[in-house]
Amino acid sequence: MAPAAGAGCDPNYSGCVPIASDVDCAGGSGNGPAYVRGPVQVIGNDIYGLDRDGDGLGCE
C-alpha cells in the first residue's frame, strides 16, 4: 500500500497520492508529471483516473 495521507497528499485517496496537475500509476503508460505506487484506495472523487476498473482501488 501507498504511505498514509498527509501534507501534500490528495484527500480523495487513502494513501499518499501527491497533489499535482496529473498523477499516473508508476510503471504504467501515463506521462505524469507525478507518479504513485499502489494500490491506493479511492475515498472521494478519482480525479486522476487511477481506478480504471471502478472497484475502489487505484494502481492495482
Buried (B, 14 or more C-beta within 10 A) or exposed (E): EBEEBEEEBBEBBBBBBBBBEEBBBEEEEBEEEBBBBBBBBBEEEBBBEBBEEEEEBBBE
